[in-house]
Amino acid sequence: MSPDRPRQTAADRLVGPLLGVLFVRAEAAGIDQITPRMRLIRLAGPELCGLTWTPGQQVRVRVRDPRGRSALRTYSVWSYRG
């Protein structure tokens, strides 16, 4: 294992093959601090085109923590411009 590559967890091995089926890829196009405990995160990417969202709906985002472990975070959709 390479020292600059994070160690793969059991969750990574399970979720990895399903990413293309259950998830779509996007990039954080912008992050703004709204309050000390709230951020506005704008996601962008071609796989988001054609999806429909309703304000108040939730989206799960797979992120890496500072130690390189995978985690899922839940965010509410405020608006959508498709």
C-alpha positions as CSV (number, residue, x, y, z in Angstrom):
1,M,0.0,0.0,0.0
2,S,1.3,3.4,-1.0
3,P,1.8,5.9,1.9
4,D,0.0,8.7,0.0
5,R,-3.0,6.5,-0.8
6,P,-5.7,6.2,1.9
7,R,-6.4,2.8,3.2
8,Q,-9.5,1.3,1.7
9,T,-12.2,0.4,4.2
10,A,-14.8,-2.4,4.0
11,A,-17.4,0.3,3.1
12,D,-15.2,1.5,0.2
13,R,-14.9,-2.0,-1.1
14,L,-18.7,-2.6,-0.9
15,V,-19.7,0.8,-2.3
16,G,-17.1,1.1,-5.0
17,P,-18.7,-1.2,-7.5
18,L,-22.1,0.3,-6.9
19,L,-21.1,3.9,-7.4
20,G,-22.1,4.0,-11.1
21,V,-25.4,2.4,-10.4
22,L,-26.5,4.2,-7.2
23,F,-24.7,7.5,-7.3
24,V,-23.9,10.2,-9.8
25,R,-20.6,12.1,-9.8
26,A,-20.4,15.8,-9.2
27,E,-17.9,18.4,-8.1
28,A,-18.2,21.1,-5.5
29,A,-18.5,24.2,-7.7
30,G,-18.6,26.5,-4.7
31,I,-18.8,26.5,-0.9
32,D,-20.0,29.4,1.1
33,Q,-20.2,29.7,4.9
34,I,-23.8,30.8,5.7
35,T,-23.6,30.5,9.6
36,P,-21.0,29.0,11.9
37,R,-22.7,25.6,11.5
38,M,-24.2,25.9,8.0
39,R,-22.6,25.9,4.5
40,L,-24.0,26.4,1.1
41,I,-22.4,23.8,-1.2
42,R,-23.1,24.1,-5.0
43,L,-22.6,20.9,-6.9
44,A,-22.1,20.7,-10.7
45,G,-21.4,18.1,-13.3
46,P,-22.9,16.5,-16.4
47,E,-24.4,13.6,-14.6
48,L,-26.7,16.0,-12.7
49,C,-28.3,17.2,-15.9
50,G,-31.8,15.8,-16.3
51,L,-32.3,15.0,-12.6
52,T,-35.2,16.6,-10.9
53,W,-35.0,18.0,-7.4
54,T,-37.5,19.5,-5.1
55,P,-36.5,22.1,-2.4
56,G,-36.5,20.3,0.9
57,Q,-35.5,17.0,-0.6
58,Q,-32.3,15.5,0.7
59,V,-29.1,14.4,-1.1
60,R,-26.4,12.0,0.2
61,V,-22.8,13.0,-0.5
62,R,-19.9,10.7,-0.2
63,V,-16.9,12.5,1.2
64,R,-13.5,11.6,2.8
65,D,-12.6,12.6,6.3
66,P,-9.2,14.1,7.1
67,R,-7.9,10.5,7.8
68,G,-9.0,9.4,4.3
69,R,-11.9,7.4,5.4
70,S,-15.1,7.4,3.4
71,A,-18.3,8.9,5.0
72,L,-21.8,9.7,3.8
73,R,-23.2,13.1,4.6
74,T,-26.9,14.2,4.2
75,Y,-27.7,17.7,2.9
76,S,-31.0,19.4,2.1
77,V,-31.7,20.8,-1.4
78,W,-32.4,24.5,-1.2
79,S,-32.7,25.1,-4.9
80,Y,-32.0,23.5,-8.2
81,R,-31.2,25.1,-11.6
82,G,-31.1,22.2,-14.1
